Amino acid sequence: MPKHDKISMSVIRRLPRYYRFISELADSGEKRISSSRLAELMNVTASQIRQDFNCFGGFGQQGYGYSISFLKGEMEKILGLNKVNNAIILGAGNLGKAIALHINFVEKGFCVKGIFETNPLLVGQEIKGIRIYPENDMEKFIADNNISIAVLCVPKNSVAGIIDKLYSNGIKAFWNFSHFDIARKYSDTVVENVHMTDSLMTLSYRMNEKLKSEEKTEE
């Protein structure tokens, strides 16, 4: 199997979508699928699927297709979903609350141990069974609970000091909703930045391109 650091981010970013479709097939009771059938379901090419899977050694046999249970298990290993990573959420406002309520962390290999907040009115409450703690308790909590990931749901102008605390206490993996450039400050971190407005602007671009295409067709 090739080293993952030689695999392009475009391939890596397609893996969760593959995993989602394969999981749905497994849940429906299907046992085996061909690359052409999977391509049809996902609206991609069979060649793309085979190329992507071959980056990890390939999972099927010529003319035989893929065992869905085997493929699901291998993807869980590649994505790291076969082990549990302890996490904390920073910020119990609207975004932090929504993430705690609606993301199935356990199913994805994560265990959210606590939520941290500066608003004393929220401290002591629970969101989906996860307790909200004062931010001042964060450093001891990280050490006591073997925390490896921080989910940042705080404003950009509030996050700089928090990042320093997290990093100095061993946190080097971030799911970042704050728009703060963590990797620029700490180059040895692993950061997945989430910019929801970028996705909205991408939607706007695609709508605009579709409209221009339709107008061109009508001419």
Disulfide bonds with the S-S distance in Angstrom:
none
